[in-house]
Structure formats: C-alpha cells, structure tokens
Amino acid sequence: MFHNILVALDGSAHAARALEQAVDLARADNAKLTVIAAVPDPSAWVVTGAYAGGVDFDELNEEAEREHATMLESAVATIPDDLPVTKLIVHGRAAERILEQVRRGGHDLVVMGSRGRGEVKSLLLGSVSHEVLGASPAAVLIIHADSGNGPTQG
C-alpha cells in the first residue's frame, strides 16, 4: 500500500513507537524507509525558554547537531540490518522541514509520534504532529507511546 515512508524522530517514546510501526509497515509493503530528525535553530531556544544569556549560539547549534546525530544513530541501530534506511538530519522548524522532505522525497506516508517536547510547550508553540497532519500531501500516521489506543491516521 505504501512505497516511500518517512519517519520523524525526536528522541521521545512516541517517536520510538512510530519507528517500530514504520519498520513493520516498510517490511509488509516492501517500502523505502527514511528517518528524519530536525535540529531547531538556536533562535527557537530563546522562544522556548531554553536559552540562558551569554551562551554561544554556534556552540549550542553544534551540541544540538551532535545530540540529534546520536539520537538518530541510536534509533537506526534498532532497525533490522536487512531493511535499508536513509538517514536525514535537517535544520529549522521540525514541521516545516518534515513537510519539505515529504514533497522533495515523494513520500506517501509520514509516521510520527503524537508528542515530542511535552504538553506545555506544545500548547504554547503548537504540536509538530498537528501541523504536519494539517498540511501534508501524504497520509500521516500519528503514534501514541503505549497508550493502548490504536494509531490515528489522517
């Protein structure tokens, strides 16, 4: 049914479940699998309150890049060796970068966790999954971590 699956990862339990589901779907449909992680711009940390004065933005950006690369490698290590996967690290707002990749990569399914950064920040800034669900030209499968409820597809 699906041929080109994109999985958005952010290190959360929801994203880990999303990856598990995407791997199962890719195997069942013999689909291509791409994982993507978005490193936020340092200016986003000021908005979210994660910025402390006197900190070098370049240093913060490099650290975030390393953390996202490590997270992505750890996630990819859970994928069986016989399933090829493409890894992408992008910079900027996660929803924008995911939507750009959907269009550029010709993905027909996006699989992602329902929440990554926590409820309070999502209420203030908006949910990445909600934004992708509303704007994606591809089907979107949103996974909840161990909720007991089935996935939500839009």
C-alpha positions in Angstrom: 0.0 0.0 0.0 2.8 2.5 0.9 6.0 2.7 -1.1 8.1 5.5 0.5 7.8 6.0 4.2 9.2 9.0 6.2 9.6 8.7 10.0 10.1 11.8 12.1 12.3 11.2 15.1 12.9 13.5 18.1 14.1 11.1 20.8 10.7 10.7 22.5 9.0 7.5 23.5 6.2 8.4 21.0 8.8 8.7 18.2 10.4 5.3 19.2 6.9 3.7 18.8 6.4 5.5 15.5 9.7 4.0 14.2 8.6 0.5 15.3 5.3 0.9 13.4 7.1 2.3 10.3 9.5 -0.6 10.2 6.6 -3.0 10.4 4.8 -1.2 7.5 8.0 -0.9 5.4 8.5 -4.7 5.8 4.9 -5.5 5.0 4.8 -3.3 1.9 8.4 -3.6 0.8 8.6 0.2 1.1 11.6 2.5 1.2 12.2 3.9 4.7 13.7 7.3 5.5 14.2 8.7 9.0 14.5 12.4 9.7 15.5 14.5 12.7 15.2 18.3 12.8 17.7 20.3 14.7 16.0 23.5 15.8 17.6 26.9 15.0 19.2 28.4 18.1 16.7 31.3 17.9 14.0 28.8 18.8 15.6 28.2 22.1 15.1 31.8 23.1 11.3 31.4 22.4 11.0 28.1 24.3 12.9 29.4 27.3 15.8 27.0 26.9 18.3 29.9 26.3 20.5 31.4 29.0 22.2 34.7 28.4 25.9 34.6 27.5 25.7 31.3 25.7 27.3 31.0 22.3 24.7 30.1 19.7 27.2 28.4 17.4 28.3 26.2 20.3 24.6 25.4 21.1 23.9 24.6 17.5 26.9 22.2 17.3 25.9 20.5 20.5 22.3 20.1 19.2 23.6 18.7 16.0 25.7 16.1 17.8 22.8 15.2 20.1 20.4 14.7 17.1 23.0 12.7 15.2 23.5 10.4 18.2 19.7 10.1 18.7 19.3 9.2 15.1 22.1 6.7 15.1 20.6 5.0 18.2 17.2 4.8 16.6 18.6 3.5 13.3 20.5 0.8 15.2 17.1 -0.7 16.3 16.2 -1.3 12.6 16.9 -4.8 11.3 20.0 -4.8 9.1 18.2 -6.3 6.2 15.9 -3.2 5.9 17.7 -0.4 4.1 17.1 3.1 5.6 18.1 6.6 4.6 19.0 9.0 7.4 18.5 12.7 7.3 19.4 15.5 9.7 17.9 18.9 8.8 17.9 22.3 10.4 15.0 24.5 11.3 11.4 24.1 12.4 10.6 20.5 12.5 7.2 20.7 10.9 8.5 22.8 8.0 11.4 20.5 7.4 9.3 17.4 7.5 6.8 18.8 5.1 9.6 19.9 2.7 11.0 16.4 2.8 7.6 14.8 2.1 7.4 16.9 -1.0 11.0 16.6 -2.1 11.3 12.9 -1.4 7.9 11.9 -2.8 6.9 10.2 0.4 3.4 8.7 0.5 3.3 8.2 4.3 4.7 10.1 7.3 4.9 8.3 10.6 5.5 10.3 13.7 4.9 10.4 17.4 2.0 12.4 18.8 4.1 14.5 21.2 7.8 15.2 21.5 8.6 18.3 23.5 5.9 18.0 26.2 2.4 19.2 26.7 3.1 22.7 28.0 5.5 23.7 25.2 3.1 22.1 22.6 0.3 24.2 24.0 2.3 27.4 23.7 4.0 26.7 20.4 1.8 24.2 18.6 2.3 20.5 18.0 4.6 19.4 15.2 2.4 16.4 14.5 -0.7 18.6 14.4 0.9 20.9 11.9 2.2 18.1 9.7 -1.2 16.4 9.8 -2.9 19.6 8.6 -0.5 20.3 5.8 0.9 17.1 4.5 0.2 16.0 0.9 0.9 12.4 2.1 -1.0 10.2 4.6 0.1 10.8 8.2 0.1 8.1 10.8 0.4 9.5 14.4 1.5 7.1 17.1 1.0 7.4 20.8 3.5 5.7 23.1 1.9 2.8 24.8 -1.5 4.5 25.0 -3.4 1.3 24.4 -5.3 3.2 21.7 -4.7 2.5 18.1 -2.9 4.9 15.8 -4.6 7.9 14.3 -4.4 8.3 10.6 -5.3 11.5 8.7 
